[in-house]
């Protein structure tokens, strides 16, 4: 009897020890997992977390005191080549439903500016447009001049670090090793508008927003050369809210305005962010989509999707995607937009596994306001018929399966 009780106590003790060990192991693993997968802050909403870098600064509206911040030095882009490095395949759409959000995510400093083997074409297109259009596409307000020069200096510092086979830093600026251009950014006066000089260095369009005493951010410096659907001359000097309402951006008043205003107020110099968007275009002009009307009309001609030809052949359909970065400049306090456009025929991206079905689902999920904004009525019949056919072919050939999931956004 005593022996039996002893065995029972022994077994109970062993079970207890095992249970305690398993419980402790699970707790440790959970702590490690939590540390490894710490949830990113929602950049579109205010947060009260102590120490967050998005805490609203305590300063009067329109007043900026320069801060001590220097961007971390960039590492060279691995094996980058002006002739061989392909554009990144941004496909920033998901299977429906479609949600209207700012869609922000954190940016790594190395990735601020993206250059690829389309650089020389973009560079030539920009140079031509600067020559032809001047202040219509590159302009800096007097009060924003210091911020535009600050952006120019930032690019001259970053680009030779990230793309040393294309740019060489000099005592006065940098040299472009592909085109032979030399940029002197310390001479005064500068040879041209600082935003035009910035535009010649990158493939992106550029804009800088500055806060005024009313608390709103205004577009006071820009180099908008390849935007496709909008013109700097129409938006220059406008506050952020009017830029969006004048362009009939869907859901701006109800879903975006408050969060966007708060975000601009809170963004700090050490927290750059990214976002992507996409459009369809029924012509092949990167700089200005002539299908929606002339870039420089006489005032009597309408400009918009209503003027576009309906149901053009699929060969005319192009996928236009923007990769935008936002960061605050430490000296001037301006918020810089870089807007890099990726432009490809729909027939090219539809060859990629899963893309036709995913894009068709995304387009079908647009609400009425988004559909109107993106001109869906002018091309949906041709586009969706083609995408559905390509999706069916990929299923039949075993390229994808019915339960294929979305790619890793935004690719």
Secondary structure as the mmCIF struct_conf table of DSSP 4:
data_model
#
loop_
_struct_conf.conf_type_id
_struct_conf.id
_struct_conf.beg_label_comp_id
_struct_conf.beg_label_asym_id
_struct_conf.beg_label_seq_id
_struct_conf.end_label_comp_id
_struct_conf.end_label_asym_id
_struct_conf.end_label_seq_id
HELX_RH_AL_P HELX_RH_AL_P1 UNK A 2 UNK A 36
TURN_TY1_P TURN_TY1_P1 UNK A 37 UNK A 37
HELX_LH_PP_P HELX_LH_PP_P1 UNK A 38 UNK A 41
TURN_TY1_P TURN_TY1_P2 UNK A 43 UNK A 44
BEND BEND1 UNK A 45 UNK A 45
TURN_TY1_P TURN_TY1_P3 UNK A 50 UNK A 51
TURN_TY1_P TURN_TY1_P4 UNK A 53 UNK A 54
BEND BEND2 UNK A 55 UNK A 55
HELX_LH_PP_P HELX_LH_PP_P2 UNK A 56 UNK A 57
BEND BEND3 UNK A 59 UNK A 59
TURN_TY1_P TURN_TY1_P5 UNK A 61 UNK A 62
HELX_LH_PP_P HELX_LH_PP_P3 UNK A 71 UNK A 77
TURN_TY1_P TURN_TY1_P6 UNK A 78 UNK A 79
TURN_TY1_P TURN_TY1_P7 UNK A 82 UNK A 84
HELX_LH_PP_P HELX_LH_PP_P4 UNK A 86 UNK A 88
BEND BEND4 UNK A 95 UNK A 96
HELX_LH_PP_P HELX_LH_PP_P5 UNK A 97 UNK A 98
STRN STRN1 UNK A 105 UNK A 106
HELX_RH_3T_P HELX_RH_3T_P1 UNK A 109 UNK A 111
BEND BEND5 UNK A 112 UNK A 113
TURN_TY1_P TURN_TY1_P8 UNK A 117 UNK A 118
HELX_RH_AL_P HELX_RH_AL_P2 UNK A 119 UNK A 133
HELX_RH_3T_P HELX_RH_3T_P2 UNK A 134 UNK A 136
TURN_TY1_P TURN_TY1_P9 UNK A 137 UNK A 137
STRN STRN2 UNK A 138 UNK A 140
HELX_RH_3T_P HELX_RH_3T_P3 UNK A 142 UNK A 144
HELX_RH_AL_P HELX_RH_AL_P3 UNK A 145 UNK A 162
TURN_TY1_P TURN_TY1_P10 UNK A 164 UNK A 166
STRN STRN3 UNK A 167 UNK A 169
BEND BEND6 UNK A 171 UNK A 172
STRN STRN4 UNK A 173 UNK A 176
TURN_TY1_P TURN_TY1_P11 UNK A 177 UNK A 179
STRN STRN5 UNK A 182 UNK A 184
BEND BEND7 UNK A 186 UNK A 189
BEND BEND8 UNK A 191 UNK A 192
HELX_RH_AL_P HELX_RH_AL_P4 UNK A 194 UNK A 199
TURN_TY1_P TURN_TY1_P12 UNK A 200 UNK A 201
BEND BEND9 UNK A 203 UNK A 204
STRN STRN6 UNK A 205 UNK A 211
TURN_TY1_P TURN_TY1_P13 UNK A 213 UNK A 214
BEND BEND10 UNK A 215 UNK A 215
STRN STRN7 UNK A 217 UNK A 223
BEND BEND11 UNK A 225 UNK A 226
STRN STRN8 UNK A 228 UNK A 228
BEND BEND12 UNK A 229 UNK A 229
HELX_RH_AL_P HELX_RH_AL_P5 UNK A 232 UNK A 235
TURN_TY1_P TURN_TY1_P14 UNK A 236 UNK A 237
STRN STRN9 UNK A 239 UNK A 239
HELX_RH_AL_P HELX_RH_AL_P6 UNK A 240 UNK A 246
TURN_TY1_P TURN_TY1_P15 UNK A 247 UNK A 248
TURN_TY1_P TURN_TY1_P16 UNK A 250 UNK A 251
HELX_RH_PI_P HELX_RH_PI_P1 UNK A 252 UNK A 256
HELX_RH_AL_P HELX_RH_AL_P7 UNK A 257 UNK A 266
TURN_TY1_P TURN_TY1_P17 UNK A 269 UNK A 270
STRN STRN10 UNK A 273 UNK A 281
BEND BEND13 UNK A 282 UNK A 283
BEND BEND14 UNK A 286 UNK A 287
STRN STRN11 UNK A 288 UNK A 288
HELX_RH_3T_P HELX_RH_3T_P4 UNK A 290 UNK A 292
BEND BEND15 UNK A 295 UNK A 296
BEND BEND16 UNK A 299 UNK A 301
BEND BEND17 UNK A 304 UNK A 304
HELX_RH_3T_P HELX_RH_3T_P5 UNK A 305 UNK A 307
BEND BEND18 UNK A 308 UNK A 308
HELX_LH_PP_P HELX_LH_PP_P6 UNK A 309 UNK A 309
BEND BEND19 UNK A 310 UNK A 311
HELX_RH_3T_P HELX_RH_3T_P6 UNK A 314 UNK A 316
STRN STRN12 UNK A 318 UNK A 328
TURN_TY1_P TURN_TY1_P18 UNK A 330 UNK A 332
HELX_LH_PP_P HELX_LH_PP_P7 UNK A 334 UNK A 334
STRN STRN13 UNK A 335 UNK A 345
HELX_RH_AL_P HELX_RH_AL_P8 UNK A 346 UNK A 349
TURN_TY1_P TURN_TY1_P19 UNK A 350 UNK A 351
BEND BEND20 UNK A 352 UNK A 352
TURN_TY1_P TURN_TY1_P20 UNK A 353 UNK A 354
HELX_RH_AL_P HELX_RH_AL_P9 UNK A 355 UNK A 364
TURN_TY1_P TURN_TY1_P21 UNK A 365 UNK A 365
HELX_RH_AL_P HELX_RH_AL_P10 UNK A 368 UNK A 373
TURN_TY1_P TURN_TY1_P22 UNK A 374 UNK A 375
HELX_RH_3T_P HELX_RH_3T_P7 UNK A 376 UNK A 378
TURN_TY1_P TURN_TY1_P23 UNK A 379 UNK A 379
HELX_RH_AL_P HELX_RH_AL_P11 UNK A 380 UNK A 396
TURN_TY1_P TURN_TY1_P24 UNK A 397 UNK A 398
BEND BEND21 UNK A 399 UNK A 400
TURN_TY1_P TURN_TY1_P25 UNK A 402 UNK A 403
HELX_LH_PP_P HELX_LH_PP_P8 UNK A 404 UNK A 406
BEND BEND22 UNK A 408 UNK A 408
TURN_TY1_P TURN_TY1_P26 UNK A 409 UNK A 410
#
